[in-house]
Amino acid sequence: MIEQKPGQLHPSWMAVIGDELEKHYMQALRAFLKQEKAAGKVIFPPSPLIFNAFNHTPFDKVRVVIIGQDPYHGDSQAHGLSFSVPRGVAPPPSLQNIFKEIESDLGICMSPRISQSGDLTPWADQGVLLLNATLTVEQSKAGAHQGKGWEAFTDAAIAALNAHRECLVFVLWGSYAQKKGAFIDEKKHLVLKSVHPSPLSAHRGFFGNHQFSTINQYLIQQGQTPIDWQL
């Protein structure tokens, strides 16, 4: 067995979407990223963490998919998992709202830990694919790498899950995620929709959506272990 190097795509994902890496759009994307770095621009997350979501959650282990849009563009925030920040980095407002909803929905006390624990890696390791539509961003420039090819790559990942897996939970927060997941087969999978947890929209239906308990109830119905959302 060939050892996987840091930054490479997990072998389980290579088997289903590895061909995408050789397509013209991905070659153009790699050239773009190389050019940006050569121009001295700071790109987040660091290269070894770009495929972090795929590497923590192998294709055959995915149970829940939470779709985000862009990596965080602040220093030290992005580490390749949607909505997540590394341990020791203060959770951004959307993540704080996610924690508030978990507290309300499941009675799990997240608040005392918010200052240290915005790292959602434990979720990823339980089968929650924390997938951003765009996997890189320029420092301090939200959306800077949109339309460069990442969307086609992450669409291919979602399409593979939709086609080759059954009884997954797709979580689509906000209009962007809902458009991206519009093709998901709701006869095969549970699709949960809500407004985004951003402070701009959370009070219009994210709070009180009870999606975390709904996810766990569905997993139990499928004979699976529920997600332990406690960090």
C-alpha positions in Angstrom: 0.0 0.0 0.0 1.4 3.4 -1.1 1.5 5.8 1.8 -0.6 9.0 1.3 1.5 12.2 1.4 0.2 15.3 3.1 -2.0 17.3 0.9 -3.0 14.4 -1.3 -6.6 13.3 -1.8 -7.6 10.3 0.3 -7.4 7.0 -1.8 -11.2 6.3 -1.2 -11.9 9.7 -2.9 -9.3 9.2 -5.6 -11.2 6.0 -6.6 -14.4 8.0 -7.3 -13.3 11.5 -8.3 -9.6 11.2 -9.0 -10.2 11.6 -12.7 -11.3 15.2 -12.0 -7.8 16.1 -10.9 -6.6 15.5 -14.5 -9.3 17.5 -16.2 -8.5 20.8 -17.9 -10.3 22.9 -15.3 -8.2 21.5 -12.5 -5.0 22.0 -14.4 -6.0 25.6 -14.9 -6.8 25.9 -11.2 -3.4 24.5 -10.2 -1.7 27.0 -12.6 -3.8 29.9 -11.1 -2.8 28.9 -7.5 0.8 28.6 -8.4 0.7 32.0 -10.1 -1.0 33.7 -7.1 1.6 32.3 -4.7 4.4 33.4 -7.0 3.0 36.9 -6.9 3.3 36.8 -3.1 -0.4 36.4 -2.3 -1.2 34.5 0.9 -3.6 31.6 0.2 -5.7 29.8 2.8 -5.8 27.1 4.0 -2.2 25.9 3.8 -1.6 23.5 0.9 -1.4 20.3 3.1 -4.9 21.1 4.4 -6.8 21.9 1.2 -8.3 18.4 1.0 -8.7 18.1 4.8 -12.4 17.4 4.6 -11.9 14.5 2.3 -9.0 13.1 4.3 -10.8 13.1 7.6 -14.0 11.7 6.1 -13.3 8.9 3.5 -15.9 8.4 0.8 -17.2 5.1 2.4 -17.4 6.7 5.9 -19.5 9.7 4.9 -22.8 9.9 6.8 -23.6 13.6 6.9 -22.6 16.4 4.4 -22.6 20.0 5.6 -22.0 22.3 2.6 -20.3 25.6 3.1 -19.2 28.2 0.6 -15.7 29.7 1.1 -12.9 29.0 3.5 -12.4 31.6 6.2 -10.1 34.3 4.9 -8.7 35.5 8.2 -5.2 34.6 9.4 -5.0 31.1 11.0 -8.8 30.4 10.6 -9.1 28.1 7.6 -8.0 24.4 7.9 -10.0 22.7 5.2 -13.3 22.0 7.1 -16.4 24.1 6.4 -17.4 26.3 9.4 -14.5 25.0 11.5 -11.4 26.8 12.9 -8.3 25.2 14.4 -8.2 24.7 18.2 -7.3 27.9 19.9 -8.9 30.2 17.3 -12.0 32.0 18.4 -15.1 30.6 16.6 -16.5 33.0 14.1 -20.2 34.3 14.5 -21.8 31.6 12.2 -20.1 28.8 14.2 -21.1 30.4 17.5 -24.7 30.3 16.2 -24.3 26.7 15.2 -23.2 25.9 18.8 -26.2 27.9 20.2 -28.6 25.8 18.1 -26.9 22.5 19.2 -27.4 23.7 22.8 -31.0 24.5 22.3 -31.8 21.4 20.2 -29.9 18.7 22.1 -29.3 20.3 25.5 -25.6 19.9 25.1 -23.6 22.7 26.9 -21.3 24.2 24.3 -20.9 27.7 25.7 -18.1 27.2 28.2 -16.0 25.7 25.5 -16.6 28.2 22.7 -13.5 30.2 23.4 -11.2 27.2 22.9 -13.0 24.7 20.7 -14.1 25.7 17.3 -12.3 22.8 15.8 -14.9 20.5 14.2 -12.5 17.7 13.4 -14.2 15.3 15.8 -17.4 15.7 13.7 -15.4 15.0 10.5 -13.9 11.8 12.1 -17.4 10.6 12.8 -18.5 10.8 9.2 -19.6 14.5 8.8 -18.1 15.7 5.6 -17.5 19.5 6.2 -17.3 20.5 2.5 -16.8 24.0 1.2 -17.8 24.7 -2.4 -14.5 26.5 -2.9 -11.4 25.0 -1.2 -9.0 28.0 -1.3 -9.2 31.7 -0.8 -6.9 34.7 -0.8 -6.1 36.3 2.6 -8.7 39.0 3.5 -10.5 38.6 0.2 -13.7 36.6 0.6 -14.7 34.8 -2.6 -11.4 35.5 -4.3 -11.2 32.0 -5.7 -14.8 31.5 -6.7 -15.3 30.6 -10.4 -11.8 29.2 -10.7 -12.7 25.5 -10.9 -13.2 24.4 -7.3 -17.0 24.4 -7.6 -16.9 21.8 -10.4 -14.6 19.6 -8.3 -16.9 19.8 -5.2 -19.9 19.3 -7.4 -18.3 16.0 -8.6 -17.8 14.9 -5.0 -21.4 15.6 -4.1 -22.6 13.9 -7.3 -20.5 10.8 -6.4 -22.1 10.6 -3.0 -25.5 11.2 -4.4 -25.1 8.4 -7.0 -23.1 5.8 -5.2 -24.2 6.0 -1.5 -27.6 5.8 0.1 -29.3 7.2 3.1 -26.9 10.1 3.6 -27.9 13.4 5.3 -27.2 16.5 3.2 -27.4 19.8 5.2 -28.0 22.9 3.0 -27.8 26.2 4.9 -28.5 29.2 2.9 -29.4 29.8 -0.8 -25.9 29.1 -2.1 -25.8 25.6 -0.5 -29.3 24.9 -1.6 -28.6 25.7 -5.2 -25.4 23.6 -5.1 -27.4 20.6 -3.7 -30.4 21.1 -5.9 -29.7 17.8 -7.8 -29.5 15.6 -4.7 -32.0 12.7 -4.9 -34.4 13.2 -2.0 -35.8 9.7 -2.4 -32.4 8.2 -1.6 -31.1 10.7 1.0 -32.4 13.1 3.7 -32.0 16.7 2.6 -32.3 19.3 5.3 -32.6 23.0 4.4 -32.5 26.2 6.4 -31.4 29.8 6.3 -27.6 30.3 6.9 -26.4 30.4 10.5 -24.9 33.8 9.8 -25.9 36.6 12.3 -27.6 38.2 9.3 -30.1 35.4 8.8 -30.0 33.0 11.8 -33.0 34.5 13.5 -35.1 33.9 10.3 -35.2 30.1 10.8 -31.8 28.7 11.7 -32.5 29.0 15.4 -35.1 26.4 16.3 -34.7 24.3 13.1 -33.8 21.2 15.3 -31.7 19.8 12.5 -29.0 18.2 14.7 -31.6 16.1 16.5 -33.2 15.3 13.1 -29.9 14.1 11.8 -29.4 11.8 14.7 -32.9 10.4 14.6 -32.5 9.6 10.9 -29.1 7.9 11.5 -30.7 5.8 14.3 -33.5 4.8 12.0 -30.8 3.6 9.5 -29.3 1.4 12.3 -26.3 3.8 12.7 -24.7 5.4 15.7 -25.8 9.0 16.1 -23.2 11.8 15.8 -21.8 13.0 19.1 -21.9 16.8 18.5 -20.2 17.6 21.8 -16.7 19.0 21.3 
